[in-house]
Amino acid sequence: MTNKQPIEVFMPPNMLKAKVGSGGLDSGAIKRAEQAFEDLRQEFADWIVEDVNRLVQRRDLYQALTNDATLSDLYRSSHDLRGQAATFDFPMVARVAASLCKLTDDTTYGLELPITLINAHVDAIKVIVRDGIKDPSDQIASTLAVELERQVNAYLEKQGRA
């Protein structure tokens, strides 16, 4: 027994095309967005300097008063820099800040962190920003970042935290 019913194909209307239009780009809007970005570029430079200064202050406070709270503040500053440096067009700052984050990440171990290694990270970040090193393939900055990462890994391995 065969049941023959007609097949009906339903094609829903393309509402997206109606909302978007022809898909042509508004070159005026693109130019306005590019100009807004250029206007923010100077603010980015100011913002990263503020973030680096905050990192220096928190490092100094940690050095003067070593406890979980000051270490947490130092970690938070390095974490902020790690996340924002790429936006500010400083990928090497992000890399060095990531290494500092790894070093200061967990305060529950109660480890006495090597202040010289913390200082090396902070000083590297200051120099990268001061000298405007934005090229991630910069030989000196890359070599420095690799060495800082190596030192952090060696320290953490020695402490059983790797």
N, C-alpha and C positions, 0 to 999 in steps of 0.2 A: 504494500500500500504506500503509494507515494503521495506526499502532500506538497503540491506545487503552489507556493505563494510568491507573489512578485517581490523582487528585491528592490529596495529603494535606497539610494545613496544620498546622504545629506552632507553638504559642504557648508561648514559654519562660515559666517562672514569674517573677513580679516580686519578686525577692529584695530589692531596695532598699526597697520598701514594708514588707517584713517586718522589715528591720533598723531602719528609721527609725521605724516606728510610724505613728500616725495623723497625724503632722505638727503636732501641737499644740505651742505654745511653752511652755517652762517659765518662767513669770514669776519664780519664785524665783531661777532661774539668771541671768536677765537683771538682776534687782535686785542680785545679788551681784557681777556683772561691772561694773555701773555704780558700785557702791560701791568696788570695787577700783580702778577708773579714777580716781575722786575722791580716793582715798587716795594715788594716784601723782601727782596734780596738783601737790602741793607738792614732791615729789621732782623733777618736771620743772623747776620753777622753780629749784631748787638745781642741777640738772644743766646748765641752759643758762648759769647764772652761772659755773659751773666751766669750761664750754667757752669762754665769752667771756674769762675770765681767762687760759686757756691761749693763746688767740689773741693777747692783749695781750703775754704773755710772749714768745711766738715772734716777734711783730713787733719787740719791743724787742731781742731777740737778733739778729734779722736786721739791724736798724738799727746795732747795735754791731759786728757781724761779718758783713758781706755776702759770702756765698758760696753755692754751690749747695746745701749741706746745710741751712743756715739758711733759705734760700728754700723748699726742699722741705718743711721743717717748717712754715713759714708757710702754704704751699699746703695741706698736709694738715689743718691746723687749720681753715682756711676751708672746705675741702671737707667736713669733719665737720659744721661748723655748717650748711652749705648743706643737707646731707642730713637733719639731725636737727631743724632749727628748725621745720619744719612739724609734726613730731610734738609739739614743745613749744608749738605754737600761736603761732608767731612767723613768719608768712610773709614779713614785710618783712626779717627777719634772713636768711632763706633767699635772698631776692632780692639783697641787698647782698653776702652771702657768695659768691653765684654770680658776681657781677661781680668780686670780689676773686680768685676762682678763675681767671677768664678772664685777668686781668692776670698772675697768678703761675703759670699753668699749665705752661709749658714752660721749664725752666731751661737747655736746651741751646743757646739762642741767645746766652747770655752777655750779655744786655742789662742795663744799669744801670737798674733800675726806679725810677720817681719815688717817693721815700719819702713825699712829701706826699700823693700819691694813695693810697698804702697806708694812711697815717695817717687819711685822710679816711674810708676804708672801715671801718677798725677803730673809729674814734670814732663813726661812724654806728651801727654794730652795738651799741656800748656804750650809746649814748643810747636806741636802740629798746628794748633790754632793760631799762635803768634806768627808762624811762618806761612800760614795759608796753604798747607800741604793738603791738597784735595785729590791728588792722583793716587789711587790705591796701589799703583805699581812703583811708587817712589821707592828707590832702592834703600835709602837710609831708614825711612819710616817703616818699611816692610821688615827690614832686618831687625830693627828695634822691637817691633811687634812680635816677631817670631821668638826673639830672646825672652821677652817678658812672658809670653805664653809658656815657653819652656820652663822658666823659673817657677811659675805658678804651678804647673803640672808636677815638677820635681818636689816642690814644697808639699803639695797636697798628697802626693804618693808617700812621702816620708811620714806624713801624719796619718796615713791610712784613710784618706778622704778622696782619693782619686777615683 
